[in-house]
């Protein structure tokens, strides 16, 4: 009789523990939007991209640079002479919470006077530009980041 109880009881306990672990590890993602497709090439050492000619420089890329909707733009940061980071300007946390009624105009992440941080002025979330990590505010998600490859004097940014 004891073996029958152990046979039924032990799997039930293990299943319950596993279910609790899965539920407790699930986090609210704030409806993170998927990373928009992107495939552009720029010369970061040209005068067109003067803001990122030196390490520590940053700038926005938009439609004139080949960044197309649904992207709200890209923030490019030059980490060192040959290392770049590229962040999607669509906020990772509650991306559409500050849009007009038909969602044709929405807020985008900004750097401006917040440097070395990236700011979501809608939710008040602040992120570190050095790695995209959340710094303060309600978001616990990193910024969405594109792949960057720098060689031959050209910077390739893609998803």
MDAnalysis code that builds the backbone (N, CA, C; Angstrom):
import MDAnalysis as mda
import numpy as np

u = mda.Universe.empty(477, n_residues=159, atom_resindex=np.repeat(np.arange(159), 3), trajectory=True)
u.add_TopologyAttr("name", ["N", "CA", "C"] * 159)
u.add_TopologyAttr("resid", np.arange(1, 160))
u.add_TopologyAttr("resname", ["UNK", "UNK", "UNK", "UNK", "UNK", "UNK", "UNK", "UNK", "UNK", "UNK", "UNK", "UNK", "UNK", "UNK", "UNK", "UNK", "UNK", "UNK", "UNK", "UNK", "UNK", "UNK", "UNK", "UNK", "UNK", "UNK", "UNK", "UNK", "UNK", "UNK", "UNK", "UNK", "UNK", "UNK", "UNK", "UNK", "UNK", "UNK", "UNK", "UNK", "UNK", "UNK", "UNK", "UNK", "UNK", "UNK", "UNK", "UNK", "UNK", "UNK", "UNK", "UNK", "UNK", "UNK", "UNK", "UNK", "UNK", "UNK", "UNK", "UNK", "UNK", "UNK", "UNK", "UNK", "UNK", "UNK", "UNK", "UNK", "UNK", "UNK", "UNK", "UNK", "UNK", "UNK", "UNK", "UNK", "UNK", "UNK", "UNK", "UNK", "UNK", "UNK", "UNK", "UNK", "UNK", "UNK", "UNK", "UNK", "UNK", "UNK", "UNK", "UNK", "UNK", "UNK", "UNK", "UNK", "UNK", "UNK", "UNK", "UNK", "UNK", "UNK", "UNK", "UNK", "UNK", "UNK", "UNK", "UNK", "UNK", "UNK", "UNK", "UNK", "UNK", "UNK", "UNK", "UNK", "UNK", "UNK", "UNK", "UNK", "UNK", "UNK", "UNK", "UNK", "UNK", "UNK", "UNK", "UNK", "UNK", "UNK", "UNK", "UNK", "UNK", "UNK", "UNK", "UNK", "UNK", "UNK", "UNK", "UNK", "UNK", "UNK", "UNK", "UNK", "UNK", "UNK", "UNK", "UNK", "UNK", "UNK", "UNK", "UNK", "UNK", "UNK", "UNK", "UNK", "UNK", "UNK", "UNK"])
u.atoms.positions = np.array([
    [0.825, -1.192, 0.000],
    [0.000, 0.000, 0.000],
    [0.870, 1.257, 0.000],
    [1.966, 1.248, 0.794],
    [2.848, 2.408, 0.865],
    [3.482, 2.697, -0.492],
    [3.834, 1.658, -1.246],
    [4.433, 1.840, -2.572],
    [3.443, 2.501, -3.534],
    [2.168, 2.182, -3.433],
    [1.152, 2.770, -4.304],
    [1.016, 4.261, -3.999],
    [1.016, 4.595, -2.713],
    [0.912, 6.006, -2.320],
    [2.146, 6.773, -2.793],
    [3.354, 6.197, -2.598],
    [4.582, 6.836, -3.062],
    [4.568, 6.995, -4.575],
    [4.041, 6.002, -5.286],
    [3.990, 6.012, -6.739],
    [3.099, 7.155, -7.248],
    [2.033, 7.461, -6.545],
    [1.110, 8.531, -6.942],
    [1.543, 9.873, -6.354],
    [1.968, 9.879, -5.111],
    [2.273, 11.106, -4.391],
    [3.537, 11.804, -4.914],
    [4.607, 11.064, -5.141],
    [5.874, 11.640, -5.568],
    [5.758, 12.367, -6.921],
    [5.181, 11.758, -7.961],
    [5.031, 12.498, -9.231],
    [4.137, 13.741, -9.094],
    [3.129, 13.668, -8.248],
    [2.242, 14.814, -8.057],
    [3.005, 15.971, -7.416],
    [3.827, 15.694, -6.435],
    [4.634, 16.720, -5.774],
    [5.643, 17.309, -6.759],
    [6.327, 16.464, -7.519],
    [7.303, 16.953, -8.492],
    [6.641, 17.827, -9.554],
    [5.472, 17.433, -10.014],
    [4.736, 18.234, -10.997],
    [4.351, 19.581, -10.412],
    [3.899, 19.604, -9.175],
    [3.515, 20.843, -8.519],
    [4.719, 21.774, -8.350],
    [5.848, 21.246, -7.948],
    [7.067, 22.042, -7.782],
    [7.511, 22.612, -9.132],
    [7.484, 21.798, -10.169],
    [7.864, 22.259, -11.499],
    [6.930, 23.357, -11.990],
    [5.651, 23.214, -11.760],
    [4.665, 24.224, -12.161],
    [4.919, 25.548, -11.431],
    [5.209, 25.484, -10.158],
    [5.505, 26.695, -9.379],
    [6.758, 27.382, -9.908],
    [7.797, 26.619, -10.243],
    [9.023, 27.195, -10.791],
    [8.773, 27.887, -12.125],
    [8.006, 27.261, -12.986],
    [7.720, 27.849, -14.296],
    [6.928, 29.140, -14.143],
    [5.931, 29.141, -13.303],
    [5.105, 30.337, -13.089],
    [5.925, 31.452, -12.450],
    [6.774, 31.125, -11.496],
    [7.546, 32.155, -10.809],
    [8.636, 32.748, -11.696],
    [9.082, 32.023, -12.720],
    [10.115, 32.536, -13.612],
    [9.551, 33.334, -14.774],
    [8.252, 33.308, -14.969],
    [7.639, 34.062, -16.048],
    [7.585, 35.526, -15.657],
    [8.077, 36.395, -16.555],
    [8.081, 37.829, -16.276],
    [7.194, 38.532, -17.288],
    [6.646, 39.635, -16.878],
    [5.863, 40.486, -17.765],
    [6.815, 41.112, -18.774],
    [6.535, 40.929, -20.066],
    [7.434, 41.499, -21.061],
    [6.974, 42.856, -21.550],
    [5.847, 43.362, -21.026],
    [5.391, 44.680, -21.432],
    [5.037, 44.733, -22.901],
    [4.731, 43.571, -23.491],
    [4.402, 43.488, -24.909],
    [5.540, 44.014, -25.779],
    [6.741, 43.511, -25.540],
    [7.919, 43.924, -26.316],
    [7.650, 43.672, -27.797],
    [7.813, 44.702, -28.611],
    [7.602, 44.513, -30.047],
    [8.757, 43.727, -30.660],
    [8.499, 43.014, -31.755],
    [9.609, 42.315, -32.418],
    [10.566, 43.335, -33.033],
    [11.801, 42.938, -33.192],
    [12.812, 43.822, -33.773],
    [12.510, 44.003, -35.267],
    [12.287, 45.252, -35.699],
    [11.990, 45.476, -37.124],
    [13.163, 45.063, -38.007],
    [12.890, 44.602, -39.221],
    [13.990, 44.218, -40.115],
    [14.850, 45.429, -40.476],
    [16.145, 45.198, -40.589],
    [17.073, 46.283, -40.906],
    [18.299, 45.699, -41.582],
    [18.773, 46.370, -42.610],
    [19.991, 45.963, -43.304],
    [20.555, 47.200, -43.990],
    [21.426, 47.932, -43.283],
    [22.007, 49.151, -43.843],
    [23.525, 49.149, -43.671],
    [24.183, 49.951, -44.488],
    [25.635, 50.121, -44.428],
    [25.929, 51.609, -44.425],
    [26.779, 52.043, -43.484],
    [27.173, 53.454, -43.429],
    [28.690, 53.540, -43.265],
    [29.235, 54.702, -43.593],
    [30.654, 54.980, -43.367],
    [30.738, 55.892, -42.138],
    [30.983, 55.324, -40.955],
    [30.956, 56.121, -39.726],
    [32.079, 57.149, -39.615],
    [33.040, 57.112, -40.519],
    [34.143, 58.066, -40.478],
    [33.942, 59.230, -41.446],
    [32.820, 59.229, -42.170],
    [32.563, 60.317, -43.110],
    [31.976, 61.520, -42.369],
    [31.982, 62.659, -43.042],
    [31.443, 63.875, -42.423],
    [29.925, 63.806, -42.270],
    [29.273, 62.937, -43.026],
    [27.813, 62.775, -42.898],
    [27.470, 62.242, -41.502],
    [28.346, 61.403, -40.990],
    [28.120, 60.785, -39.679],
    [29.139, 61.307, -38.666],
    [29.351, 62.588, -38.694],
    [30.368, 63.249, -37.863],
    [30.208, 62.952, -36.379],
    [28.974, 62.818, -35.908],
    [28.735, 62.580, -34.474],
    [29.358, 61.279, -33.979],
    [29.547, 60.295, -34.882],
    [30.123, 59.019, -34.451],
    [31.533, 58.820, -35.016],
    [32.202, 59.918, -35.373],
    [33.590, 59.829, -35.850],
    [34.554, 59.447, -34.732],
    [34.167, 59.632, -33.478],
    [35.049, 59.339, -32.346],
    [34.338, 58.436, -31.338],
    [35.130, 57.717, -30.555],
    [34.574, 56.862, -29.507],
    [33.780, 57.709, -28.518],
    [32.638, 57.216, -28.110],
    [31.763, 57.939, -27.195],
    [30.710, 58.756, -27.921],
    [30.803, 58.809, -29.257],
    [29.826, 59.557, -30.032],
    [28.572, 58.741, -30.304],
    [27.468, 59.420, -30.503],
    [26.201, 58.746, -30.802],
    [25.409, 59.601, -31.778],
    [24.484, 58.964, -32.464],
    [23.593, 59.695, -33.363],
    [22.370, 58.842, -33.703],
    [21.349, 59.515, -34.222],
    [20.149, 58.836, -34.668],
    [20.252, 58.545, -36.159],
    [19.771, 57.380, -36.575],
    [19.596, 57.067, -37.991],
    [18.096, 56.971, -38.236],
    [17.656, 57.444, -39.408],
    [16.227, 57.423, -39.719],
    [16.021, 57.007, -41.170],
    [14.889, 57.377, -41.752],
    [14.558, 56.956, -43.114],
    [15.574, 57.434, -44.142],
    [16.171, 58.596, -43.934],
    [17.162, 59.086, -44.893],
    [18.403, 58.198, -44.930],
    [18.624, 57.421, -43.864],
    [19.763, 56.504, -43.789],
    [19.376, 55.074, -44.167],
    [18.112, 54.864, -44.493],
    [17.652, 53.528, -44.882],
    [16.895, 52.776, -43.809],
    [16.594, 53.420, -42.697],
    [15.820, 52.785, -41.628],
    [14.338, 53.006, -41.944],
    [13.628, 51.930, -42.227],
    [12.244, 52.029, -42.682],
    [11.261, 51.570, -41.612],
    [10.005, 52.079, -41.677],
    [8.972, 51.613, -40.745],
    [8.812, 50.099, -40.872],
    [8.478, 49.413, -39.799],
    [7.918, 49.908, -38.550],
    [8.938, 50.397, -37.529],
    [10.206, 50.451, -37.907],
    [11.214, 50.980, -36.990],
    [10.952, 52.460, -36.739],
    [11.228, 52.906, -35.527],
    [11.116, 54.331, -35.198],
    [12.474, 55.013, -35.275],
    [13.449, 54.293, -35.799],
    [14.791, 54.822, -35.939],
    [15.786, 53.973, -35.165],
    [17.050, 54.331, -35.297],
    [18.135, 53.584, -34.652],
    [19.057, 54.582, -33.962],
    [19.529, 54.215, -32.784],
    [20.567, 54.974, -32.086],
    [21.869, 54.210, -32.285],
    [22.858, 54.864, -32.903],
    [24.171, 54.247, -33.088],
    [25.123, 54.884, -32.089],
    [25.862, 54.043, -31.368],
    [26.829, 54.509, -30.376],
    [28.185, 53.904, -30.703],
    [29.206, 54.746, -30.745],
    [30.560, 54.244, -31.007],
    [31.242, 53.983, -29.675],
    [31.417, 52.714, -29.378],
    [31.996, 52.281, -28.114],
    [33.520, 52.464, -28.106],
    [34.163, 52.177, -29.227],
    [35.615, 52.343, -29.371],
    [35.900, 52.573, -30.855],
    [37.173, 52.578, -31.231],
    [37.489, 52.834, -32.638],
    [36.859, 51.827, -33.584],
    [36.690, 50.595, -33.139],
    [36.143, 49.575, -34.039],
    [34.948, 48.817, -33.471],
    [34.317, 49.343, -32.445],
    [33.130, 48.702, -31.854],
    [31.963, 49.680, -31.825],
    [30.824, 49.207, -32.310],
    [29.619, 50.022, -32.362],
    [28.453, 49.258, -31.762],
    [27.485, 49.989, -31.235],
    [26.227, 49.426, -30.774],
    [25.115, 50.130, -31.546],
    [24.064, 49.400, -31.866],
    [22.924, 49.983, -32.578],
    [21.647, 49.527, -31.872],
    [20.901, 50.486, -31.342],
    [19.677, 50.203, -30.598],
    [18.451, 50.670, -31.374],
    [17.410, 49.868, -31.349],
    [16.126, 50.267, -31.926],
    [15.527, 51.362, -31.053],
    [14.952, 52.398, -31.676],
    [14.375, 53.512, -30.918],
    [12.962, 53.228, -30.422],
    [12.367, 52.119, -30.845],
    [11.070, 51.729, -30.304],
    [11.300, 51.238, -28.879],
    [10.621, 51.809, -27.884],
    [10.845, 51.372, -26.505],
    [10.518, 49.885, -26.320],
    [11.340, 49.156, -25.568],
    [11.061, 47.732, -25.352],
    [9.881, 47.497, -24.401],
    [9.564, 48.478, -23.581],
    [8.524, 48.339, -22.566],
    [7.332, 49.228, -22.938],
    [6.174, 48.614, -23.123],
    [4.943, 49.341, -23.462],
    [5.172, 50.312, -24.621],
    [5.592, 49.761, -25.732],
    [6.012, 50.551, -26.896],
    [4.932, 51.474, -27.440],
    [3.688, 51.077, -27.377],
    [2.620, 51.877, -27.974],
    [1.804, 52.659, -26.955],
    [2.324, 52.847, -25.767],
    [1.537, 53.530, -24.730],
    [1.443, 55.039, -24.950],
    [2.286, 55.612, -25.784],
    [2.213, 57.052, -26.070],
    [2.118, 57.296, -27.569],
    [1.098, 56.736, -28.180],
    [0.847, 56.930, -29.604],
    [-0.440, 57.722, -29.767],
    [-0.592, 58.348, -30.947],
    [-1.864, 58.992, -31.215],
    [-2.921, 57.914, -31.471],
    [-4.169, 58.318, -31.661],
    [-5.289, 57.373, -31.738],
    [-5.117, 56.306, -32.819],
    [-4.607, 56.677, -33.985],
    [-4.454, 55.676, -35.052],
    [-3.028, 55.122, -35.149],
    [-2.212, 55.369, -34.153],
    [-0.842, 54.847, -34.010],
    [0.066, 55.199, -35.192],
    [-0.143, 56.367, -35.768],
    [0.741, 56.814, -36.841],
    [1.890, 57.654, -36.305],
    [1.770, 58.164, -35.096],
    [2.825, 58.962, -34.463],
    [3.012, 58.457, -33.037],
    [4.188, 57.895, -32.767],
    [4.478, 57.343, -31.436],
    [5.810, 57.904, -30.936],
    [5.987, 57.862, -29.629],
    [7.255, 58.338, -29.068],
    [8.387, 57.375, -29.414],
    [9.602, 57.902, -29.449],
    [10.799, 57.105, -29.694],
    [11.797, 57.401, -28.581],
    [12.683, 56.467, -28.350],
    [13.731, 56.656, -27.350],
    [14.643, 57.813, -27.769],
    [15.126, 58.563, -26.783],
    [16.014, 59.689, -27.067],
    [17.252, 59.645, -26.170],
    [18.320, 60.274, -26.652],
    [19.544, 60.412, -25.859],
    [19.659, 61.868, -25.432],
    [19.862, 62.767, -26.373],
    [19.954, 64.209, -26.155],
    [20.684, 64.568, -24.868],
    [20.032, 65.291, -23.959],
    [20.671, 65.735, -22.718],
    [20.761, 64.644, -21.654],
    [20.236, 63.459, -21.948],
    [20.272, 62.354, -20.988],
    [21.574, 61.556, -21.063],
    [22.438, 61.828, -22.054],
    [23.673, 61.078, -22.229],
    [24.423, 60.955, -20.910],
    [24.890, 59.821, -20.489],
    [25.093, 58.544, -21.166],
    [23.906, 57.585, -21.056],
    [22.729, 58.128, -20.976],
    [21.527, 57.293, -20.883],
    [20.633, 57.499, -22.091],
    [19.789, 56.519, -22.334],
    [18.748, 56.586, -23.352],
    [17.441, 56.643, -22.581],
    [16.560, 57.570, -22.940],
    [15.359, 57.824, -22.148],
    [14.087, 57.524, -22.930],
    [13.145, 56.872, -22.264],
    [11.785, 56.715, -22.773],
    [10.950, 57.736, -22.012],
    [10.644, 58.858, -22.651],
    [9.949, 59.946, -21.963],
    [8.489, 59.614, -21.677],
    [7.970, 58.557, -22.286],
    [6.578, 58.163, -22.048],
    [6.442, 57.427, -20.715],
    [7.253, 56.389, -20.513],
    [7.146, 55.585, -19.292],
    [8.118, 56.017, -18.206],
    [9.112, 56.843, -18.558],
    [10.114, 57.264, -17.589],
    [11.230, 56.254, -17.406],
    [11.305, 55.257, -18.288],
    [12.371, 54.260, -18.199],
    [13.657, 54.833, -18.765],
    [14.765, 54.527, -18.101],
    [16.080, 55.021, -18.506],
    [17.010, 53.825, -18.675],
    [17.832, 53.858, -19.751],
    [18.725, 52.758, -20.099],
    [20.143, 53.286, -20.285],
    [21.130, 52.466, -19.970],
    [22.527, 52.834, -20.140],
    [22.930, 52.624, -21.599],
    [23.499, 53.645, -22.233],
    [23.861, 53.550, -23.653],
    [25.040, 52.604, -23.891],
    [25.834, 52.320, -22.862],
    [27.002, 51.447, -23.013],
    [26.649, 49.989, -23.285],
    [25.451, 49.561, -22.863],
    [25.049, 48.169, -23.094],
    [23.538, 47.979, -23.241],
    [22.761, 49.045, -23.106],
    [21.309, 48.946, -23.257],
    [20.591, 48.424, -22.035],
    [21.285, 48.324, -20.917],
    [20.664, 47.781, -19.698],
    [19.724, 48.805, -19.058],
    [18.634, 48.310, -18.446],
    [17.719, 49.235, -17.760],
    [18.402, 49.836, -16.539],
    [18.198, 51.133, -16.327],
    [18.837, 51.829, -15.213],
    [17.827, 52.259, -14.164],
    [16.695, 52.805, -14.621],
    [15.652, 53.220, -13.688],
    [14.322, 53.257, -14.433],
    [13.247, 53.358, -13.682],
    [11.914, 53.357, -14.271],
    [11.279, 51.981, -14.218],
    [10.097, 51.834, -14.778],
    [9.361, 50.578, -14.662],
    [9.891, 49.441, -15.539],
    [10.674, 49.726, -16.563],
    [11.143, 48.668, -17.468],
    [12.262, 47.854, -16.826],
    [12.195, 46.543, -17.017],
    [13.280, 45.661, -16.574],
    [13.903, 44.960, -17.781],
    [13.604, 45.466, -18.983],
    [14.088, 44.863, -20.220],
    [15.222, 45.687, -20.810],
    [16.176, 45.004, -21.427],
    [17.253, 45.671, -22.145],
    [16.692, 46.285, -23.421],
    [17.392, 47.272, -23.959],
    [17.020, 47.832, -25.250],
    [17.171, 46.762, -26.331],
    [16.336, 46.845, -27.357],
    [16.467, 45.944, -28.502],
    [17.688, 46.379, -29.301],
    [18.558, 45.417, -29.616],
    [19.838, 45.742, -30.228],
    [19.986, 45.034, -31.576],
    [20.524, 45.774, -32.544],
    [20.846, 45.200, -33.846],
    [22.286, 44.692, -33.839],
    [22.592, 43.815, -34.779],
    [23.950, 43.311, -34.951],
    [24.748, 44.378, -35.702],
    [25.964, 44.662, -35.230],
    [26.847, 45.608, -35.920],
    [28.142, 44.900, -36.287],
    [28.605, 45.155, -37.506],
    [29.867, 44.598, -37.980],
    [30.641, 45.728, -38.643],
    [31.868, 45.940, -38.184],
    [32.693, 47.030, -38.711],
    [33.954, 46.452, -39.328],
    [34.091, 46.625, -40.630],
    [35.331, 46.241, -41.304],
    [35.416, 46.982, -42.632],
    [36.644, 47.213, -43.051],
    [36.870, 47.953, -44.280],
    [36.403, 49.392, -44.210],
    [36.303, 49.948, -42.996],
    [35.859, 51.322, -42.826],
    [34.351, 51.506, -42.922],
    [33.618, 50.399, -43.098],
    [32.153, 50.475, -43.200],
    [31.492, 49.775, -42.027],
    [30.363, 50.311, -41.613],
    [29.590, 49.729, -40.528],
    [28.321, 49.116, -41.101],
    [28.172, 47.817, -40.896],
    [26.991, 47.084, -41.333],
    [26.088, 46.895, -40.119],
    [24.846, 47.308, -40.255],
    [23.870, 47.175, -39.167],
    [22.716, 46.348, -39.707],
    [22.421, 45.249, -39.014],
    [21.355, 44.375, -39.496],
    [20.712, 43.630, -38.331],
    [19.550, 43.022, -38.630],
    [18.828, 42.265, -37.596],
    [19.312, 40.827, -37.536],
])
